[in-house]
Amino acid sequence: MTHSVAHRRHLARGRRLEFATLAWNVVGVGVLAVAAIGARSVALAGFGFDSLIEIGASTVVLWELAGVDEARRRRAMRLIGAAFVALAAYLAVQCTVALAVGAHPGHSPLGIAWTAVTALVMFALAAGKSRTGTALGNPVLTAEGRITLVDGILAAAVLVGLLLNALAGWWWADPAAGYILLYYAVREARASLAH
């Protein structure tokens, strides 16, 4: 197999992985909105907002894989950074208010199921992006694979918060999971705005 054939094959795989991530997050925004509103869950709302940002990140990588110019990519990265700043602000206020007033979120079987499956899907996508990005020598796809890995970890953290609330009655676990998302949002905002 020639280098160009292998390169095209890896490029096609990278695009498929990004389209799969994009599709999962588009569906996830709707599922998480319904689950967050139904349970009054700060963590589910924050994770839904994070899914919106991940849609933007996948779009940036698809642009990069299509050979879009650097100026447009930098502009998109700044927009993603601004979205992470907004997510951080939302979570800081909502989590703090929820803890201060003792807001008890309801149980969310839909949120539990979605975050459990999302964690598994994101871990699988992250592994594929890492391998494909390395094969292509593409640092953008490899970096976005790390973001997808973190998204899987965040899904697992939100899942733990939801389970602790549902099974042990630890209502504060939901906003605590929101603070984990807050840490991630601040870190990613800094990284995205540095481009």
C-alpha positions in Angstrom: 0.0 0.0 0.0 1.5 3.4 -1.0 1.9 6.2 1.4 -0.8 8.3 -0.3 -3.3 5.4 -0.1 -2.6 4.8 3.6 -2.8 8.6 4.2 -6.2 8.8 2.5 -7.5 5.8 4.4 -6.4 7.4 7.8 -7.8 10.7 6.7 -11.2 9.1 5.9 -11.1 7.3 9.3 -10.4 10.6 11.1 -13.4 12.2 9.4 -15.6 9.3 10.3 -14.5 9.5 13.9 -15.2 13.2 14.0 -18.6 12.8 12.3 -19.5 10.1 14.8 -18.5 12.4 17.7 -20.5 15.3 16.1 -23.6 13.1 15.7 -23.4 11.7 19.2 -23.1 15.2 20.7 -26.0 16.6 18.6 -28.3 13.9 19.9 -26.8 14.3 23.4 -27.7 18.0 23.6 -31.4 17.1 23.2 -31.3 14.1 25.6 -29.4 16.1 28.2 -31.7 19.1 28.0 -34.7 16.9 28.6 -32.9 15.0 31.5 -31.5 18.2 33.1 -34.9 20.0 33.0 -36.7 17.0 34.3 -34.3 16.5 37.2 -33.3 20.1 37.8 -29.7 18.9 37.5 -26.9 21.4 37.3 -24.4 18.6 36.3 -26.6 17.4 33.4 -27.2 21.0 32.2 -23.4 21.6 32.3 -22.7 18.4 30.5 -25.3 19.4 27.8 -23.6 22.7 27.4 -20.2 20.9 27.1 -21.7 18.8 24.4 -22.5 22.0 22.5 -18.9 23.0 22.8 -17.8 19.6 21.6 -19.9 20.0 18.5 -17.8 23.1 17.8 -14.5 21.3 18.5 -15.4 18.5 16.1 -16.3 21.1 13.5 -12.9 22.7 13.9 -11.1 19.4 13.4 -13.2 18.6 10.3 -12.1 22.0 8.9 -8.5 21.2 9.7 -8.8 17.8 8.0 -10.2 19.5 5.0 -7.2 21.8 4.8 -8.9 25.0 5.9 -6.7 28.0 6.4 -5.0 28.7 9.7 -6.7 32.1 10.3 -10.2 30.5 10.1 -9.1 27.7 12.5 -7.7 30.2 15.0 -10.9 32.2 14.9 -12.9 29.0 15.5 -10.6 28.0 18.4 -11.2 31.4 20.0 -14.9 30.9 19.7 -14.6 27.5 21.4 -12.5 29.2 24.2 -15.2 31.8 24.7 -17.9 29.1 24.9 -15.8 27.3 27.6 -15.6 30.6 29.5 -19.4 30.9 29.4 -19.7 27.3 30.6 -17.3 28.0 33.5 -19.3 31.1 34.5 -22.6 29.2 34.3 -21.3 26.3 36.4 -19.6 28.5 39.0 -22.8 30.4 39.7 -25.3 27.4 39.4 -23.2 25.0 41.5 -22.6 27.5 44.2 -26.2 28.6 44.3 -27.4 25.0 44.3 -25.1 24.2 47.3 -25.9 27.4 49.2 -29.7 27.0 49.0 -29.6 23.2 49.3 -31.4 22.6 46.0 -32.2 18.9 45.8 -32.2 17.7 42.2 -34.6 14.9 41.2 -33.5 11.5 40.0 -32.8 11.1 36.3 -32.9 7.5 35.0 -32.5 9.0 31.5 -29.4 11.1 32.6 -27.9 8.0 34.2 -28.4 5.8 31.1 -27.1 8.5 28.7 -24.0 9.4 30.7 -23.1 5.7 31.2 -23.3 5.0 27.4 -21.7 8.3 26.6 -18.6 7.5 28.7 -18.1 4.2 26.8 -18.7 5.8 23.4 -16.3 8.7 24.1 -13.5 6.4 25.4 -13.8 4.3 22.2 -13.8 7.4 20.0 -10.8 8.9 21.9 -8.8 5.7 21.3 -9.6 5.8 17.6 -8.7 9.4 17.3 -5.4 8.9 19.1 -4.4 6.0 16.8 -5.5 7.8 13.7 -4.0 11.2 14.6 -0.7 9.4 15.3 -0.8 7.5 12.0 -1.5 10.8 10.1 1.0 12.8 12.1 -1.8 15.2 12.8 -1.5 17.0 16.2 -5.0 18.6 15.9 -6.8 15.2 15.6 -4.6 13.8 18.4 -5.3 16.8 20.7 -9.0 16.5 19.9 -8.8 12.9 20.8 -7.6 13.9 24.3 -10.6 16.3 24.6 -12.8 13.3 23.7 -11.1 11.3 26.4 -11.7 14.0 28.9 -15.4 14.1 27.7 -15.6 10.4 28.6 -14.1 11.1 32.0 -16.6 14.0 32.5 -19.5 11.7 31.6 -18.3 9.2 34.2 -18.0 12.0 36.8 -21.5 13.2 36.1 -22.7 9.6 36.2 -21.2 9.1 39.7 -22.9 12.3 40.9 -26.3 11.1 39.5 -25.9 7.7 41.0 -24.9 9.0 44.4 -27.9 11.3 44.4 -30.3 8.5 43.2 -29.0 5.7 45.4 -27.6 7.3 48.5 -29.7 10.6 48.5 -26.5 12.7 48.4 -28.1 15.7 46.7 -24.9 17.7 46.9 -23.1 15.1 44.6 -24.9 16.7 41.6 -23.4 20.2 42.0 -20.1 18.6 43.1 -20.0 16.9 39.7 -20.7 20.3 38.2 -17.5 21.6 39.9 -15.5 18.9 38.1 -17.0 20.2 34.8 -16.1 23.7 35.9 -12.4 22.8 36.4 -12.4 21.2 32.9 -14.1 24.3 31.4 -11.5 26.7 32.8 -8.6 24.4 31.7 -10.0 24.1 28.1 -10.8 27.8 27.9 -7.2 28.7 28.6 -5.9 26.1 26.1 -8.4 27.2 23.4 -7.8 30.9 23.8 -4.0 30.4 23.7 -4.2 29.4 20.0 
